[in-house]
Amino acid sequence: MKKPKRAIAAKAKKGRKSSGSRSKPAASRARRPAKQPAATADGAKNNAKNEAKATIRSLRTKLAQAQRRIDELEAAADTDFLLGIPNRRGFERELHRAIAYMTRYAARGALIVLDVDRLKPINDSFGHAAGDEVLKAIAATLTRQVRASDVVGRLGGDEFALLLWNLSETDAKAKAAAFEQAIDDLSFVFRGQRVNAGASAGVALLGSHAEAGRALEEADAAMYVRKAQRRHEPRIRLISS
């Protein structure tokens, strides 16, 4: 017995609907982006943060190293390589700072320029190594006789400068005389001969109205006046030991 054509058509239509409903979820899933697991995303973020922190630490270390190197170079540029005290550049910088402080706080001090009297004859007679030994001894002598707040520098050649805080004119001149005496008392032996150096010191007072350049000129001029007064002394004394 044949089924009615209407029943067969209804059955076919129902099959098409059933097939379409089964394939639709698959097509829908294909269109949706795949979700990344939460744990993997958090791990990637942590790794990125750790790498950034490591980079920052590395940069900070390199920056600190570079700054230390800059400080070392600046210190070397301001220091006399032979004596280990400020050179002219370093001393003048300290002098400017001191005068700025004195101007602001109405403080006072003294500048002493000291010239070694007989260094050239020592160099000519015994060589520059002997002269260097004399300069080192003079620098050590001056450094021992000043306070930690004072500054001893080498302006160049055989000329030294001292920045002394809180001294009156009388005290500054007495200190200059003491420096001269201490250097006059130094004694050296070169090639079996005993040698005495000497020094002449000039003083300039520092206060709230002082200027670094003018103070150096004033102390230098006073030093030459003092040197002229000492010319009667022997230029170099050689005594066989």
Order of alpha helices (4+ residues) and beta strands (2+ residues): alpha-alpha-alpha-beta-alpha-alpha-beta-beta-alpha-beta-beta-beta-alpha-beta
